[in-house]
């Protein structure tokens, strides 16, 4: 009996021993104490940088190793980097695998740098380059250089890499556009570039000298501030200790102690955000980023509902001004336009969206585009675009004027401009001192419009200045009125083509009738010439934007009674506004 018990105990112990051996073989605990040599990284290797301090790049006994980047997306390395890195003092597997390039409109490039594995040492620790670690991912655009070799060779040296990244950051400009979408100052707009240090930071408040003035009793005199953070490449909003607080997308950003007027913490802004000052004033944020060289001439935009005068009736904002350069599918063409709505702003917004799409669609046809370039005439393009827009608009009780200026380049730094319009928003150009009217007035008081109506067989009566309550006979939309009276039309006036060569000191001014009601063409030209001369030496970089705002201010001083929008193009200026504006 005792022998049987001993056999059983021995068998059990043997089985337990076998199970233990199997567990040890499966887990291999000794690997924690004796790692493979191929995975070992010495302290010396960890402390040795990927980029040598002398700027010469990583070196072996005889060669300098250079990494070659292809701006179209290819990234490849020398054979020296493909060999085992330990011989060169590099951290194992620590390298950038690829620079994947995403080409966007306007010849911009987004570069993504990725590492081999998650086990790599942090790049910032080995490169000793905080700019790369903190900001390289935020460098969104790098201008493509057409005239160079397809490969841009960048040494791994700190100085060269620093110069490359700094140049990319310097070439980037961000445009911040603000529009008050509710509250007493609804319709007021403001735009500023990140590179315009003289206008930053911009302030939002109820009293001057705030940049964005809001006539709202719930807004503090100096309520909030927006600035460009050049380290993060971001716009930031700060509450300046306002009494009624500031909200960003319905979340408070004010200092938690409302009893003490301390500033709040900076909050990053993104396109599409809504800023609320007090309880009723909401501000829409739009942010665009493109390279400096996108628009080859100066552009300035300004608009105001003109409803803030003391004792004046509040006016809804029915003007829509916009521009696109280049047009999709037609990189040598750009469109600048103003739509002035009546009966509401819906028709004007629809037309401002449809007209650029229609013109871009027509010019995307290579045969039609080449015909325009060859004949130096886009009359058919503009006429077809207006016809298609009118057919697509389904606005029976709302309508709008439409004035567009189509500009294109011939590849030799010469430009051509041609205008089309219905209504009373006008465009005037000045080329070498010669004044050129680009539009036709379609108000019923215009002799040319009265003559057109007379040719329909139903002439206007003496002293008659309105049809169905409107002082215009041509517009887009208003389908109900056009069904009732055949004298209404959507047929645009098409101007002659204006040639602008390199030596021309040319500019163009588009404005809605709120501007022309109080300022003559002659006076407007004089103001522009005076301002160009003034800003030639003081602030040429931002001259177009300043001139547009001076013209707007003059209309305000003369107490215009209508919404006012202005687009100013300076073909002689070096200033550029790289934002696509659609206000």
JODAKA-V517106 format. One record per backbone hydrogen bond with DSSP energy under -0.5 kcal/mol. CO is the residue of the C=O (numbers start at 0). NH is the residue of the N-H. If there is no record, write none. Layout:
CO & NH
CO & NH
//
This chain:
0 & 4
1 & 5
2 & 6
3 & 7
4 & 8
5 & 9
6 & 10
7 & 11
8 & 12
9 & 13
10 & 14
11 & 15
12 & 16
13 & 17
14 & 18
15 & 19
16 & 20
17 & 21
18 & 22
19 & 23
20 & 24
21 & 25
22 & 26
23 & 27
27 & 30
28 & 31
29 & 32
29 & 33
35 & 38
36 & 39
41 & 45
42 & 46
43 & 47
49 & 51
51 & 54
51 & 157
57 & 64
62 & 59
63 & 65
66 & 68
66 & 153
67 & 75
68 & 70
68 & 151
69 & 72
73 & 69
75 & 67
77 & 80
77 & 81
78 & 82
83 & 86
84 & 87
84 & 89
85 & 88
90 & 93
92 & 94
92 & 115
94 & 96
94 & 115
97 & 113
98 & 100
99 & 111
100 & 102
101 & 109
103 & 106
103 & 107
106 & 143
107 & 103
108 & 110
109 & 101
109 & 111
110 & 112
111 & 99
111 & 113
113 & 96
116 & 119
121 & 124
121 & 125
122 & 125
122 & 126
123 & 127
125 & 49
125 & 50
128 & 131
128 & 132
129 & 133
130 & 134
130 & 135
131 & 135
134 & 137
134 & 138
135 & 138
137 & 139
143 & 145
144 & 147
149 & 70
149 & 151
150 & 152
151 & 68
151 & 153
152 & 154
153 & 66
156 & 160
157 & 161
158 & 162
159 & 163
160 & 164
161 & 165
162 & 166
163 & 167
164 & 168
165 & 169
166 & 170
168 & 171
170 & 291
172 & 289
173 & 175
173 & 193
174 & 176
174 & 287
175 & 191
176 & 285
177 & 189
178 & 180
178 & 283
179 & 186
181 & 281
182 & 185
184 & 187
187 & 179
189 & 177
191 & 175
192 & 195
194 & 196
195 & 198
196 & 199
201 & 225
202 & 210
202 & 211
203 & 222
203 & 223
204 & 213
206 & 209
210 & 212
211 & 204
213 & 215
215 & 218
219 & 205
219 & 222
220 & 206
222 & 239
223 & 203
224 & 237
225 & 200
225 & 201
226 & 228
226 & 235
227 & 229
228 & 232
228 & 233
233 & 228
234 & 268
235 & 226
236 & 266
237 & 224
238 & 263
244 & 277
245 & 252
245 & 253
246 & 248
246 & 275
247 & 250
250 & 247
255 & 257
256 & 259
259 & 261
261 & 254
266 & 236
269 & 272
272 & 284
273 & 248
274 & 276
274 & 282
275 & 246
275 & 277
276 & 280
279 & 281
280 & 276
281 & 180
281 & 181
282 & 274
283 & 178
284 & 271
285 & 176
287 & 174
289 & 172
290 & 293
293 & 295
297 & 569
299 & 567
301 & 565
302 & 188
303 & 563
308 & 311
315 & 317
317 & 340
319 & 338
320 & 582
321 & 336
323 & 334
326 & 329
329 & 326
329 & 332
331 & 408
332 & 325
332 & 326
333 & 406
334 & 323
335 & 404
336 & 321
337 & 402
338 & 319
338 & 340
339 & 400
341 & 398
344 & 348
345 & 349
346 & 350
347 & 351
348 & 352
349 & 352
349 & 353
350 & 354
352 & 356
353 & 357
354 & 358
355 & 359
356 & 360
357 & 361
358 & 362
359 & 363
361 & 364
363 & 365
364 & 368
365 & 369
366 & 370
367 & 371
368 & 372
369 & 373
370 & 374
371 & 375
371 & 376
377 & 381
378 & 382
379 & 383
380 & 384
381 & 385
382 & 386
383 & 387
384 & 388
385 & 389
386 & 390
387 & 391
388 & 392
393 & 395
394 & 478
395 & 479
395 & 480
397 & 477
398 & 341
399 & 475
400 & 339
401 & 421
402 & 337
403 & 405
403 & 419
404 & 335
404 & 406
405 & 417
406 & 333
407 & 415
413 & 409
414 & 499
415 & 407
416 & 497
417 & 405
418 & 494
419 & 403
420 & 492
421 & 401
422 & 441
425 & 510
426 & 437
426 & 438
427 & 508
428 & 435
429 & 431
429 & 506
430 & 433
432 & 434
433 & 430
435 & 428
435 & 437
441 & 472
441 & 473
442 & 445
445 & 449
446 & 450
447 & 451
448 & 452
449 & 453
450 & 454
452 & 455
452 & 457
453 & 456
460 & 463
462 & 464
466 & 469
469 & 466
470 & 443
472 & 488
475 & 399
477 & 481
478 & 482
479 & 483
480 & 484
484 & 487
488 & 474
492 & 420
496 & 498
497 & 416
498 & 500
499 & 414
500 & 503
503 & 505
504 & 431
505 & 570
505 & 571
506 & 429
507 & 568
508 & 427
509 & 566
510 & 425
511 & 514
511 & 515
512 & 516
514 & 517
514 & 518
519 & 523
520 & 524
521 & 525
522 & 526
523 & 527
524 & 528
525 & 529
526 & 530
527 & 531
528 & 532
529 & 533
530 & 534
531 & 535
533 & 536
533 & 537
534 & 538
538 & 541
539 & 542
541 & 545
542 & 546
543 & 547
544 & 548
545 & 549
546 & 550
547 & 551
548 & 552
549 & 553
550 & 554
551 & 555
552 & 556
553 & 557
554 & 559
555 & 558
562 & 513
563 & 303
564 & 511
565 & 301
566 & 509
567 & 299
568 & 507
568 & 570
569 & 297
569 & 572
575 & 577
578 & 580
580 & 322
//
